[in-house]
Structure formats: C-alpha cells, structure tokens
Amino acid sequence: MDIFDFSQGREGYYGEYGGVFLPEILHATIEELLTCFRECKSDPSFWREYVALLQNYSGRPTPITHLANLSQQLGGAQIYVKRDDLNHTGSHKINNVIGQGLLCKRLGKRRVIAETGAGQHGFATATMAARFGFDCKIYMGAVDVARQRPNVFWMENLGAEVIAVEDGQRTLKDAINECMRDWVANMTDTHYVLGTACGPHPFPEMVSWFQSIIGIEAREQLLGLTGKLPDRVYACVGGGSNAIGIFQGFLSDDVELIGCEAGGLGAGSNLHAARLAYNDASVGVAQGFKTYFLQNDQGNMNETHSIAAGLDYIGVNPIFAYLWEQGKVRFEAATDEQVKHALRLCMRTEGLIPALESTHAFVIAIDEAPSMGRDEIILINQSGRGDKDIFTIADALDDQKWKNFICAKADQYREEQN
Ligand SMILES: *Cc1c(COP(=O)(O)O)cnc(C)c1O
C-alpha cells in the first residue's frame, strides 16, 4: 500500500485529510520546500547520505531486543522491541531532524526554527543546528519551559535561543502558532523544522519519509531474527511520526498495526489526547492542515492532558485519519495509571526504561499479548528513553524515598544560595 501515490487523488491529501491551509504569503516558501523535497526523494544519493549520517552520528541501525522474560511472564505472544531509544538525544526525533537539516542545506538556508512541547524535538533540533552550523531558535510554551528545565538547559548550551511563549495556555499549540509567525517574517533565510507528521503538505509526507528508516530496518531485522513478520506492531501516537515510521515497514503486509494514544485520565474525562481511540475528536482545519482535532462545537481547541508531554497534542497525523477510516490501523488508548504500571513492569522484568510516551505502546501490547499464541510475534516501537522523565516518573510512582532525597537537595541548594 503506497499512501504517497497521489495519482488517484489530490497531492498532499489522504482521503479528505491533509492539504495546505496557510496564509498566501507562505505559498512560495512551501512550493520551494516541496520542490526541494521532491528532488531529494527521487535522488538515491540523498537517502544514502542521510543513512550514513545517522549511522555515524546517531548509532543506527538501532537493534531489536527480544523480551524473553516479559513474554514468558505474560504467557502469550513473543514480544520484540525496536530500540529507537538508543539514538543520540534519546529518541526517534533525531531521524527527522537530520533529514530536514540536509534538506535545509540544499535550500541554501542558514537559520532553523522549531516548536517543542516536552523539549525532545527542540533538543534534537538544537543538536542538529550545532552540527550543521545553523542559527537556531526554539519556541516553547512558558508552562513547558518550567516543566522541562533539563531540555531547556541543553538547548541553550548547544547554542540555541529558547523563546518562552506566553500566549494562550502557554503550551505546544501556542508555541506552534508563534513559530509560524517567525516563519512568515523570516522565510527567505529560515527553514521551519516541524517535529512530527502533522502540519501542511509536504510535512506529513516528508517527516514520514525520514522516519520510515525505523520500519525499513525493523522489517529486515525481525525477519533475520525470527524468519517471520510480526503479527502485530504497536507504537505510541502523539503527532504520529514514530508510529508511521515503523508502520511503513509493514503497510503492504498482512500485519495488524496498532496506534496507541494518550488516554490521560480516561474516556469521558475530557483530560486526554485520544483523538481517534475515544472517538472524541471532529474534523477541522488548524495549524495548516485538515484532520481530527479535539475541539468543541465552536471549533475552539480543547485542553488536552497526558502524563507524557510528547503525546499531549490536539491533532493527529492526517495519514492516520485516513488509515483509521480505511480500517488499516486500529487505535487504542492507555491511561496515565496504566502507563505507570507498565513502566514498572518493564523496568523490573527487562531492565528497560522506555519514555512515558513509548510506554503507552507497551500498555496495549502487554494487555493483548496473553490472549495471543506463543508462536505469534509482537513488535513494539520504543520511540525514546525515560531518562528525561525522571521527575515525572518519581512523582507518578509516588516514590517517597526519592522525593525526600530531591527535597533535601533543593533545601540544601536554597540554603547555599542565601
Ligand atoms: C515526541 C515523542 C513522541 C511523540 O511524537 P510522534 O510524532 O507521535 O512520534 C513519542 N515518543 C517520544 C520518545 C517522543 O519524544
């Protein structure tokens, strides 16, 4: 199944989703980007350079790990994990960012801007900018700046300027709006490094293309390890880039694909980001594209919530909106509470510390594995590592010993300052 074959429909549309909904002033810039992207996509030497960079700089190919202990404990399917947590900067974000960096060089631009929620995409972009010698400005909601101090620290030390956005709810969608404004004002020398498979065409296709490296590797590796394709593949879905990345390895096969969204406090709570799994979202146009958004009857965007900041977004990859309607991808949601338990189980049985985002995929896989046969195979995409979540996890697991330790350190710090 080639979702990027537009010969039957309008380019940049997946069913009725996707498209380009931008102010007139940005049309020339988007056209320029599209032309450059088409050149890169049809040039085998571009892909080779891209892969070589990721191999030398980010440790690709990332391995696949068989979770023998967990599989045995659950007593069902054999569970395998694609380890994109082992990338430089700790997640799959670097795949997309390195690709767009190469593209930016081709465009002859020397300044990059990006939005970030949890800070993982900002961190990866600042890293890429340092490596390629670009000026870099990162937009981040003021609330997120306060919540994600370690990532802000690294971005600034990598040479990026971090702008705390004070508009709206002061989170990701406000940062995206501010970043768009910068792009409009500086488009001649600036490339907007969008962080997920959302936004106006060609971003969903472009980000998916760069992330397809996960699925290409995983398919070959799993065949090598087991001689078989997986029966099911699970990946968490925020904007939907790591999931479409791994799913592309299996779209034409008889493999069940499961997107795992943020259930937050649960269905009906209104505090979640499960756009498709809870059937709470409706079709609309925002932030440059058409998809399912969590919005009210007036088209105002709802507040979203997840224990994992990287899944906390109002919209979803337009390709997924289409694949969901086609019945090609199933969507489920994991609640904050389930994520805590699954994370503890992964740590204790396998010594793995998945990011809170990735743990959503583990929740659904762990739930379904016991009812599958022992000869069946599950593949989970571990999109990132949990190091960045240390404070959230300590809080979530209500680890009193750890909390006391942190509080004592904070008191000590305050005393030293006085
Ligand atoms: C950003 C992030 C996500 C969510 O983004 P997608 O575009 O849906 O992949 C998931 N996992 C990790 C570790 C992230 O940093």
The ligand as an SDF file (V2000), in Angstrom:
LIG
                    3D

 15 15  0  0  0  0  0  0  0  0999 V2000
    7.8960   13.3620   20.6280 C   0  0  0  0  0  0  0  0  0  0  0  0
    7.8270   11.9690   21.0730 C   0  0  0  0  0  0  0  0  0  0  0  0
    6.7340   11.1370   20.7550 C   0  0  0  0  0  0  0  0  0  0  0  0
    5.5090   11.6130   20.0350 C   0  0  0  0  0  0  0  0  0  0  0  0
    5.6980   12.0620   18.7520 O   0  0  0  0  0  0  0  0  0  0  0  0
    5.2750   11.2340   17.4580 P   0  0  0  0  0  0  0  0  0  0  0  0
    5.4160   12.2300   16.3690 O   0  0  0  0  0  0  0  0  0  0  0  0
    3.8660   10.7760   17.6530 O   0  0  0  0  0  0  0  0  0  0  0  0
    6.2140   10.1100   17.3430 O   0  0  0  0  0  0  0  0  0  0  0  0
    6.7880    9.8050   21.1310 C   0  0  0  0  0  0  0  0  0  0  0  0
    7.8360    9.3140   21.8280 N   0  0  0  0  0  0  0  0  0  0  0  0
    8.8850   10.0850   22.1620 C   0  0  0  0  0  0  0  0  0  0  0  0
   10.0070    9.4710   22.9430 C   0  0  0  0  0  0  0  0  0  0  0  0
    8.9170   11.4310   21.8080 C   0  0  0  0  0  0  0  0  0  0  0  0
    9.9750   12.1900   22.1570 O   0  0  0  0  0  0  0  0  0  0  0  0
  1  2  1  0
  2  3  1  0
  2 14  2  0
  3  4  1  0
  3 10  2  0
  4  5  1  0
  5  6  1  0
  6  7  2  0
  6  8  1  0
  6  9  1  0
 10 11  1  0
 11 12  2  0
 12 13  1  0
 12 14  1  0
 14 15  1  0
M  END
$$$$
